Every structure is written in structure tokens, then in C-alpha cells.
Amino acid sequence: MHPYFHPLFVEFLVYFNDNQDYFEGHEVLEEYWKSIPGYSKSHPLTAYILLSTGMYHWRRGNLNGAFRTIDKALQRFNSLSPIYDEYKEMIEFDRLLLDVELAKKEISSGHSFCAIEIVIQAHQLIELVHFAKQKLILLPAGSEDVIHKHMRRDRSDILKLRNEKKKSGH
């Protein structure tokens, strides 16, 4: 199976392109990345994770965080090892690089958020995204719940774990 056909990557494409839920896109892609045996930060999925994170920061007005994260994403996209050439297939990869470079320039100039799209070329991937979109419950693009998702989600498990670590001295 091509790595872009993985259900979590397909979901990522829906979140990234359709309702710009960059936080959720980051979450599903991180789950996919961590499921890969021997996953490392040099894996191409980390570039997409960073891109999604950078877009999330940009839209929320965190220009410094957005710039640093988008820059890291661009570096990772540009330095993909030939063993990962399949990650340049099925999408307009060269256009993605240009769009990420442009986003980096816009951020450094202090310009307002502007969404980019990962353009899909492969018909089969387009179909998978179409079917996934019908199954997912998507929040409206540009809604406060999408823009500020990390602030509005249930964080009780995270806070509980953090308190336990503090108590144990870690």
C-alpha cells in the first residue's frame, strides 16, 4: 500500500484541505507516524506534521512559532532522502514546496493567514479523500472551534498526567 493511501493520511488530507483543521490534521498524522516501526524525525510525515502545526500557529497569529515551524517543514521536505521518493508522488509536490516557501515569506512579512492546499494528482487518492470526507464529522472551516482547537478540547487526561508527573518529581 502506498503511504498516502493509509487511512490516517487520507484523513489528514481532509482536515488540511477541506476545513483547515490543522490541529486535528496534526493529531491524526502524528498517530500514523508513530505507528511506523522505527519512526524517526527524518521521516517525511514529520514535514507534514510540522506544516500543519505551522499553519495552525499562523492562523492564530503566532507568527514566530509559525515561521520556525514552517521553516522546519520546508527543510524536511527539501531534504527528503531518495528512499522516500514515493512521498513525492500522487500530489503536486513541487507546487507544495513553492506554496510552503511562499507561506514562509508571507509569515516573515507579517501578513495575515492564507490557507494552502495539498493538491492531489492521483485519482485513487482523490476518491479515498472523497469517501473519508463523507465519514468524518468536520467542524466548519474558520470556526472558533477549529481555530482554537487546542484550547477548547477536553484536556483533563493531559492535565491529570502532568500533575502525576509533578508529584512524582519527573
N, CA and C of each residue as an Amber inpcrd file, in Angstrom:
protein
   510
   0.8540000  -1.1860000   0.0000000   0.0000000   0.0000000   0.0000000
   0.8970000   1.2470000   0.0000000   0.5450000   2.1820000  -0.8540000
   1.2640000   3.4590000  -0.8810000   1.0060000   4.1830000   0.4360000
   2.0310000   4.8560000   1.0050000   1.8350000   5.5100000   2.3040000
   0.7390000   6.5770000   2.3080000   0.4500000   7.1600000   1.1600000
  -0.6170000   8.1620000   1.1100000  -2.0100000   7.5320000   1.1370000
  -2.1060000   6.2210000   0.9240000  -3.3970000   5.5420000   0.9790000
  -3.7670000   5.1150000   2.3970000  -2.8280000   5.2700000   3.3190000
  -3.1200000   4.9190000   4.7050000  -4.3100000   5.7650000   5.1700000
  -5.2760000   5.1520000   5.8600000  -6.4730000   5.9030000   6.2780000
  -6.1750000   7.1770000   7.0670000  -5.1260000   7.1750000   7.8850000
  -4.8200000   8.3750000   8.6600000  -4.2330000   9.4870000   7.7900000
  -3.4890000   9.1250000   6.7490000  -3.0050000  10.1740000   5.8400000
  -4.1690000  10.7440000   5.0410000  -5.0740000   9.8890000   4.6470000
  -6.2620000  10.3450000   3.9170000  -7.0620000  11.3020000   4.7930000
  -7.2400000  10.9400000   6.0680000  -7.9350000  11.8480000   6.9940000
  -7.1870000  13.1680000   7.1170000  -5.8680000  13.1030000   7.2200000
  -5.0640000  14.3190000   7.2800000  -5.3760000  15.2300000   6.0940000
  -5.4240000  14.6620000   4.8870000  -5.7120000  15.4690000   3.7000000
  -7.0740000  16.1370000   3.8000000  -8.0560000  15.4170000   4.3280000
  -9.3920000  16.0110000   4.5020000  -9.3030000  17.1810000   5.4720000
  -8.6930000  16.9510000   6.6270000  -8.5960000  18.0250000   7.6240000
  -7.8000000  19.2140000   7.0910000  -6.7010000  18.9580000   6.4150000
  -5.8410000  20.0340000   5.9320000  -6.5120000  20.8320000   4.8150000
  -7.0350000  20.1370000   3.8320000  -7.5680000  20.8120000   2.6500000
  -9.0030000  21.2940000   2.7980000  -9.8510000  20.5180000   3.4360000
 -11.2770000  20.8210000   3.3930000 -11.7610000  21.7970000   4.4460000
 -11.3700000  21.6100000   5.6870000 -11.8360000  22.5750000   6.6820000
 -10.6980000  23.2210000   7.4540000  -9.4680000  23.0020000   6.9500000
  -8.2810000  23.6300000   7.5390000  -8.2190000  23.4290000   9.0510000
  -8.5800000  22.2150000   9.4660000  -8.4720000  21.8460000  10.8690000
  -7.0560000  21.3050000  11.0730000  -6.1120000  22.2320000  11.1380000
  -4.7060000  21.8810000  11.1830000  -4.3350000  21.1340000  12.4630000
  -5.0010000  21.4610000  13.5470000  -4.7150000  20.7640000  14.7940000
  -5.0900000  19.2880000  14.6690000  -6.2730000  19.0150000  14.1750000
  -6.7190000  17.6290000  14.0180000  -5.8580000  16.9030000  12.9910000
  -5.4920000  17.6010000  11.9270000  -4.6110000  17.0100000  10.9230000
  -3.2870000  16.5970000  11.5300000  -2.7430000  17.4540000  12.3710000
  -1.5010000  17.1530000  13.0860000  -1.6840000  15.9090000  13.9510000
  -2.7980000  15.8290000  14.6530000  -3.0520000  14.7090000  15.5570000
  -3.1070000  13.3740000  14.8170000  -3.8730000  13.3000000  13.7280000
  -4.0040000  12.0220000  13.0170000  -2.6930000  11.6410000  12.3320000
  -1.9740000  12.6290000  11.8440000  -0.7080000  12.3300000  11.1830000
   0.3530000  11.8820000  12.1840000   0.3380000  12.4540000  13.3630000
   1.2760000  12.0150000  14.4000000   0.9870000  10.5630000  14.8020000
  -0.2830000  10.2180000  14.8610000  -0.6650000   8.8300000  15.1640000
  -0.1380000   7.8850000  14.0790000  -0.2850000   8.2760000  12.8360000
   0.2160000   7.4720000  11.7150000   1.7300000   7.3320000  11.8030000
   2.4160000   8.4450000  11.9870000   3.8750000   8.4550000  12.0520000
   4.3780000   7.5300000  13.1660000   3.7530000   7.6170000  14.3420000
   4.1970000   6.8060000  15.4750000   3.8750000   5.3230000  15.3040000
   3.0110000   5.0000000  14.3530000   2.6900000   3.5910000  14.0990000
   3.7180000   2.9240000  13.1870000   4.6090000   3.7040000  12.5990000
   5.6230000   3.1780000  11.6810000   6.7870000   2.6220000  12.5050000
   7.1290000   1.3480000  12.2970000   8.2510000   0.7770000  13.0600000
   9.5360000   1.5920000  12.8460000  10.1900000   1.9100000  13.9540000
  11.4400000   2.6700000  13.8840000  11.2600000   4.0930000  13.4010000
  10.0890000   4.6810000  13.6440000   9.8290000   6.0470000  13.1760000
  10.9070000   7.0010000  13.6930000  11.2210000   7.9960000  12.8780000
  12.2370000   8.9780000  13.2620000  11.8200000  10.3550000  12.7500000
  12.5070000  11.3710000  13.2350000  12.1890000  12.7410000  12.8290000
  12.5780000  13.0310000  11.3880000  13.3480000  12.1610000  10.7780000
  13.7150000  12.3680000   9.3720000  12.6570000  11.8040000   8.4180000
  11.6350000  11.1670000   8.9640000  10.5750000  10.6040000   8.1260000
   9.7640000  11.7330000   7.4860000   9.3490000  11.5580000   6.2300000
   8.5870000  12.6100000   5.5330000   7.3110000  13.0460000   6.2440000
   6.6760000  12.1510000   6.9790000   5.4420000  12.5400000   7.6680000
   5.6780000  13.6730000   8.6530000   6.8990000  13.7640000   9.1960000
   7.1610000  14.8520000  10.1420000   7.1130000  16.2110000   9.4520000
   7.4400000  16.2570000   8.1780000   7.3380000  17.5240000   7.4440000
   5.8800000  17.9640000   7.3550000   4.9950000  17.0100000   7.1060000
   3.5670000  17.3350000   7.0540000   3.0240000  17.7110000   8.4310000
   3.5030000  17.0290000   9.4620000   3.0920000  17.3650000  10.8320000
   3.5100000  18.8000000  11.1520000   4.7520000  19.1380000  10.8090000
   5.2470000  20.4980000  11.0470000   4.4800000  21.5220000  10.2090000
   4.1740000  21.1820000   8.9730000   3.4110000  22.0930000   8.1180000
   2.0500000  22.3820000   8.7410000   1.3810000  21.3410000   9.1790000
   0.0650000  21.5190000   9.7870000   0.1560000  22.3550000  11.0610000
   1.1750000  22.0940000  11.8570000   1.3830000  22.8620000  13.0910000
   1.6810000  24.3290000  12.7790000   2.5210000  24.5600000  11.7810000
   2.8490000  25.9290000  11.3880000   1.6300000  26.6960000  10.8890000
   0.7890000  26.0170000  10.1210000  -0.4280000  26.6650000   9.6260000
  -1.3680000  27.0030000  10.7880000  -1.4260000  26.1140000  11.7560000
  -2.2510000  26.3520000  12.9440000  -1.7590000  27.5960000  13.6900000
  -0.4420000  27.6880000  13.8950000   0.1230000  28.8570000  14.5710000
  -0.1300000  30.1390000  13.7760000   0.0630000  30.0740000  12.4650000
  -0.1050000  31.2640000  11.6330000  -1.5210000  31.8020000  11.7450000
  -2.4880000  30.9000000  11.6100000  -3.8800000  31.3560000  11.6460000
  -4.2240000  31.9690000  13.0060000  -3.5820000  31.5120000  14.0760000
  -3.8530000  32.0350000  15.4140000  -3.0170000  33.2830000  15.7190000
  -2.1820000  33.7100000  14.7500000  -1.4200000  34.9390000  14.9280000
  -0.0780000  34.7630000  15.6150000   0.3410000  33.5440000  15.8380000
   1.6510000  33.2750000  16.4360000   2.6720000  33.2160000  15.3030000
   3.1060000  34.3830000  14.8480000   3.9750000  34.4580000  13.6780000
   5.3570000  33.8680000  13.9330000   5.8930000  34.0570000  15.1290000
   7.2130000  33.4820000  15.4240000   7.1580000  31.9570000  15.3940000
   6.1900000  31.3830000  16.0800000   6.0370000  29.9310000  16.0850000
   5.7320000  29.4000000  14.6970000   4.9020000  30.1230000  13.9660000
   4.5470000  29.7090000  12.6090000   5.7720000  29.7040000  11.7070000
   6.5640000  30.7650000  11.7790000   7.7440000  30.8610000  10.9160000
   8.7240000  29.7310000  11.2040000   9.0370000  29.5250000  12.4710000
  10.0000000  28.4720000  12.8370000   9.5060000  27.0930000  12.3920000
   8.2380000  26.8330000  12.5970000   7.6920000  25.5150000  12.2810000
   7.5870000  25.3010000  10.7740000   7.1260000  26.3070000  10.0490000
   7.0420000  26.2130000   8.5860000   8.4410000  26.0680000   7.9930000
   9.4050000  26.7900000   8.5460000  10.7840000  26.6800000   8.0690000
  11.3100000  25.2540000   8.2530000  11.0510000  24.6490000   9.4110000
  11.4690000  23.2610000   9.6480000  10.7850000  22.3130000   8.6680000
   9.4990000  22.5410000   8.4240000   8.7660000  21.6960000   7.4700000
   9.4080000  21.7890000   6.0940000   9.7050000  22.9980000   5.6700000
  10.3130000  23.2110000   4.3550000  11.6780000  22.5290000   4.2730000
  12.4730000  22.6620000   5.3160000  13.7760000  21.9900000   5.3350000
  13.6240000  20.4800000   5.2030000  12.6570000  19.9210000   5.9010000
  12.4580000  18.4650000   5.8370000  11.9450000  18.0370000   4.4670000
  11.0250000  18.8030000   3.8910000  10.5520000  18.4710000   2.5390000
  11.7150000  18.5090000   1.5480000  12.5430000  19.5430000   1.6600000
  13.6540000  19.7230000   0.7170000  14.7760000  18.7150000   0.8980000
  14.8640000  18.1060000   2.0600000  15.9810000  17.1870000   2.3020000
  15.5430000  15.7190000   2.3560000  14.4180000  15.4180000   1.7210000
  13.9600000  14.0260000   1.7170000  14.9880000  13.1310000   1.0500000
  15.3110000  12.0680000   1.7240000  16.2190000  11.0650000   1.1890000
  15.5510000  10.3680000  -0.0020000  16.3450000   9.9230000  -0.9840000
  15.7720000   9.1960000  -2.1270000  14.9580000   7.9630000  -1.7330000
  15.2160000   7.4200000  -0.5470000  14.4070000   6.2600000  -0.1380000
  12.9500000   6.6430000   0.1000000  12.6770000   7.9400000   0.1980000
  11.3210000   8.4200000   0.4210000  10.7160000   9.0600000  -0.8310000
  11.2220000   8.7380000  -2.0030000  10.7040000   9.3430000  -3.2360000
   9.2080000   9.1250000  -3.4280000   8.6740000   8.0400000  -2.8760000
   7.2440000   7.7890000  -3.0260000   6.4070000   8.8900000  -2.3700000
   6.9980000   9.6300000  -1.4650000   6.2850000  10.7340000  -0.8170000
   6.2070000  11.9710000  -1.7140000   6.8240000  11.8870000  -2.8770000
   6.7320000  12.9800000  -3.8500000   5.7210000  12.6430000  -4.9480000
   5.1030000  11.4840000  -4.8420000   4.1340000  11.0270000  -5.8360000
   2.7140000  11.3800000  -5.3990000   1.8130000  11.3400000  -6.3290000
   0.3670000  11.4400000  -6.1260000  -0.1360000  12.8080000  -5.7230000
   0.7630000  13.7010000  -5.3740000   0.3950000  15.0850000  -5.0820000
   1.2980000  15.9640000  -5.9420000   0.9390000  17.2160000  -6.0530000
   1.7910000  18.1630000  -6.7730000   2.8680000  18.6370000  -5.7880000
   3.8900000  17.8030000  -5.6370000   4.9180000  18.0360000  -4.6240000
   5.6840000  19.3360000  -4.8730000   6.0380000  19.6020000  -6.1310000
   6.7740000  20.8430000  -6.4210000   5.9270000  22.0750000  -6.0830000
   4.6460000  21.9940000  -6.3610000   3.7580000  23.1040000  -6.0080000
   3.6790000  23.2570000  -4.4910000   3.6210000  22.1160000  -3.7850000
   3.5900000  22.1760000  -2.3230000   4.8240000  22.9040000  -1.7970000
   5.9800000  22.5740000  -2.3410000   7.2080000  23.2540000  -1.9080000
   7.1310000  24.7540000  -2.1610000   6.6420000  25.1360000  -3.3360000
   6.5050000  26.5650000  -3.6510000   5.5190000  27.2480000  -2.7080000
   4.4010000  26.5770000  -2.4280000   3.3900000  27.1550000  -1.5390000
   3.9100000  27.3060000  -0.1080000   4.6860000  26.3220000   0.3540000
   5.2490000  26.4060000   1.7030000   6.2920000  27.5220000   1.7630000
   7.1000000  27.6470000   0.7200000   8.0760000  28.7460000   0.6540000
   7.3630000  30.0990000   0.6540000   6.2900000  30.2090000  -0.0960000
   5.5160000  31.4540000  -0.1260000   4.8990000  31.7350000   1.2430000
   4.3630000  30.7000000   1.8810000   3.7850000  30.8880000   3.2190000
   4.8510000  31.4030000   4.1830000   6.0410000  30.8520000   4.0900000
   7.1510000  31.2890000   4.9510000   7.4460000  32.7780000   4.7250000
   7.4630000  33.2020000   3.4600000   7.7100000  34.6190000   3.1490000
   6.5830000  35.5040000   3.6620000   5.3490000  35.0460000   3.4930000
   4.1970000  35.8210000   3.9700000   4.2490000  35.9870000   5.4870000
   4.5880000  34.9130000   6.1690000   4.6770000  34.9630000   7.6300000
   5.7860000  35.9200000   8.0520000   6.9490000  35.8230000   7.4050000
   8.0710000  36.6900000   7.7860000   7.7720000  38.1570000   7.5130000
   6.8640000  38.4210000   6.5750000   6.4610000  39.7990000   6.2750000
   5.3130000  40.2740000   7.1590000   4.8360000  39.3830000   8.0330000
   3.7570000  39.7540000   8.9490000   2.3840000  39.7450000   8.3170000
   2.2430000  39.0870000   7.1810000   0.9460000  39.0530000   6.5060000
  -0.0320000  38.1150000   7.2030000  -1.2920000  38.3900000   6.9820000
  -2.3600000  37.5820000   7.5680000  -2.3680000  36.1790000   6.9920000
  -2.9720000  35.2850000   7.7380000  -3.0780000  33.8830000   7.3640000
  -3.6970000  33.7060000   5.9820000  -3.1480000  32.7750000   5.2440000
  -3.6830000  32.3930000   3.9420000  -3.5040000  30.8810000   3.7930000
  -4.5980000  30.1690000   3.6650000  -4.5530000  28.7020000   3.5710000
  -3.8440000  28.2600000   2.3040000  -3.1820000  27.1210000   2.3880000
  -2.6290000  26.4800000   1.2020000  -3.3030000  25.1210000   1.0780000
  -3.2250000  24.5560000  -0.0970000  -3.8420000  23.2590000  -0.3560000
  -2.7840000  22.2790000  -0.8260000  -2.8880000  21.0560000  -0.3650000
  -2.0550000  19.9740000  -0.8760000  -2.8270000  19.4110000  -2.0650000
  -2.3590000  19.7070000  -3.2680000  -3.0880000  19.3330000  -4.4830000
  -2.8120000  17.8660000  -4.8000000  -3.8740000  17.1200000  -4.8980000
  -3.7930000  15.6810000  -5.1520000  -3.8950000  15.4460000  -6.6520000
  -2.9940000  14.6190000  -7.1820000  -2.9970000  14.2810000  -8.6030000
  -3.6110000  12.9220000  -8.8810000  -3.4300000  11.9640000  -7.9970000
  -3.8420000  10.5780000  -8.2390000  -5.3420000  10.4130000  -8.0240000
  -6.0090000   9.8860000  -9.0330000  -7.4530000   9.6970000  -8.9800000
  -7.8620000   8.8190000  -7.7950000  -7.1130000   7.7650000  -7.5480000
  -7.4490000   6.8540000  -6.4540000  -7.3820000   7.5720000  -5.1040000
  -6.4000000   8.4270000  -4.9230000  -6.2880000   9.1790000  -3.6750000
  -7.4190000  10.2030000  -3.5610000  -7.7850000  10.8130000  -4.6690000
  -8.9190000  11.7460000  -4.6710000 -10.1830000  11.0190000  -4.2060000
 -10.3910000   9.8110000  -4.6970000 -11.5680000   9.0310000  -4.3000000
 -11.5270000   8.6770000  -2.8160000 -10.3660000   8.2680000  -2.3200000
 -10.2440000   7.9360000  -0.8980000 -10.5630000   9.1430000  -0.0210000
 -10.0720000  10.3050000  -0.4250000 -10.3490000  11.5340000   0.3190000
 -11.8460000  11.8410000   0.2800000 -12.4570000  11.6710000  -0.8860000
 -13.8980000  11.9230000  -1.0340000 -14.7040000  11.0340000  -0.0790000
 -14.3760000   9.7520000  -0.0200000 -15.1000000   8.8280000   0.8590000
 -14.8310000   9.1350000   2.3300000 -13.6100000   9.4780000   2.6600000
 -13.2790000   9.8110000   4.0460000 -14.0360000  11.0610000   4.4950000
 -14.1520000  12.0150000   3.6010000 -14.8480000  13.2620000   3.9240000
 -16.3030000  12.9950000   4.3130000 -16.9120000  12.0020000   3.6860000
 -18.3060000  11.6650000   3.9830000 -18.4580000  11.0210000   5.3560000
 -17.3980000  10.3760000   5.8480000 -17.4660000   9.6690000   7.1270000
 -17.0770000  10.5440000   8.3100000 -16.2110000  11.5180000   8.0780000
 -15.7110000  12.3470000   9.1700000 -16.7140000  13.4220000   9.5580000
 -16.7220000  13.7480000  10.8140000 -17.5230000  14.8800000  11.2890000
 -16.5820000  16.0760000  11.3300000 -16.7980000  16.9920000  10.4110000
 -15.9130000  18.1480000  10.2730000 -16.5390000  19.3850000  10.8850000
 -15.7350000  20.0930000  11.6290000 -16.1670000  21.3910000  12.1380000
 -16.0740000  22.3980000  10.9990000 -16.8820000  23.4490000  11.0330000
 -16.8250000  24.4380000   9.9530000 -15.4620000  25.1190000   9.8580000
 -14.9440000  25.2080000   8.6460000 -13.6680000  25.8900000   8.4110000
 -13.7610000  27.3210000   8.9270000 -12.7400000  27.7660000   9.5950000
 -12.7140000  29.1340000  10.1020000 -13.4900000  29.3420000  11.3790000
 -14.1330000  28.2980000  11.8970000 -14.8850000  28.4550000  13.1470000
 -13.9220000  28.5860000  14.3180000 -14.3960000  29.1820000  15.3790000
 -13.5720000  29.3430000  16.5860000 -13.1260000  27.9780000  17.1250000
 -13.9870000  26.9660000  16.9740000 -13.6380000  25.6370000  17.4660000
 -12.4830000  25.0250000  16.6810000 -12.3420000  25.3600000  15.4160000
 -11.2160000  24.8810000  14.6110000  -9.9810000  25.7350000  14.8870000
 -10.1580000  27.0250000  14.9030000  -9.0240000  27.9430000  15.0560000
  -8.3520000  27.7830000  16.4220000  -9.1270000  27.5660000  17.4580000
  -8.5860000  27.4830000  18.8170000  -8.7610000  26.0840000  19.4060000
  -8.6170000  25.0820000  18.5760000  -8.9390000  23.7110000  18.9740000
  -8.1670000  23.2460000  20.2040000  -6.8950000  23.5670000  20.2910000
  -6.1190000  23.0720000  21.4310000  -6.6060000  23.6740000  22.7480000
  -7.2620000  24.7980000  22.6800000  -7.7710000  25.4520000  23.8840000
  -9.1640000  24.9430000  24.2600000  -9.8780000  24.4010000  23.2980000
 -11.2750000  24.0350000  23.5140000 -11.5170000  22.5450000  23.6990000
 -10.4940000  21.7450000  23.5270000 -10.6720000  20.3020000  23.6610000
 -10.6020000  19.8950000  25.1220000 -11.0870000  18.6980000  25.4060000
 -11.0320000  18.1580000  26.7580000  -9.5910000  17.7770000  27.0590000
  -8.9960000  18.4570000  28.0030000  -7.5950000  18.2260000  28.3280000
  -7.4350000  17.5810000  29.7030000  -8.5040000  17.0380000  30.2610000
  -8.4420000  16.5030000  31.6220000  -7.4120000  15.3850000  31.7480000
  -7.3080000  14.5020000  30.7590000  -6.3110000  13.4200000  30.8150000
  -4.8970000  13.9800000  30.7980000  -4.6660000  14.9910000  29.9610000
  -3.3420000  15.6020000  29.8590000  -2.9710000  16.2740000  31.1720000
  -3.9030000  17.0210000  31.7420000  -3.6360000  17.7270000  32.9920000
  -3.4180000  16.7520000  34.1440000  -4.1760000  15.6640000  34.1590000
  -4.0100000  14.6460000  35.1950000  -2.6180000  14.0250000  35.1070000
  -2.1880000  13.6770000  33.8990000  -0.8630000  13.0960000  33.6970000
   0.2310000  14.0830000  34.1000000   0.0580000  15.3410000  33.7600000
   1.0330000  16.3760000  34.1090000   1.1540000  16.5190000  35.6260000
   0.0240000  16.5110000  36.3280000   0.0420000  16.6150000  37.7990000
   0.7040000  15.4030000  38.4270000   0.4560000  14.2190000  37.8740000
   1.0740000  12.9970000  38.3970000   2.5930000  13.0600000  38.2310000
   3.0410000  13.5900000  37.1060000   4.4900000  13.7140000  36.8720000
   5.1030000  14.6940000  37.8620000   4.3860000  15.7980000  38.1420000
   4.8940000  16.7860000  39.1030000   5.0160000  16.1550000  40.4900000
   4.0040000  15.3980000  40.8760000   4.0100000  14.7700000  42.2020000
   5.1360000  13.7570000  42.3440000   5.4410000  13.0550000  41.2480000
   6.4800000  12.0270000  41.3070000   7.8810000  12.6120000  41.0990000
   7.9610000  13.8950000  40.8020000   9.2540000  14.5610000  40.6350000
   9.8860000  14.4040000  39.2870000   9.1420000  14.0410000  38.2580000
   9.6940000  13.8810000  36.8880000   9.4910000  15.1090000  36.0830000
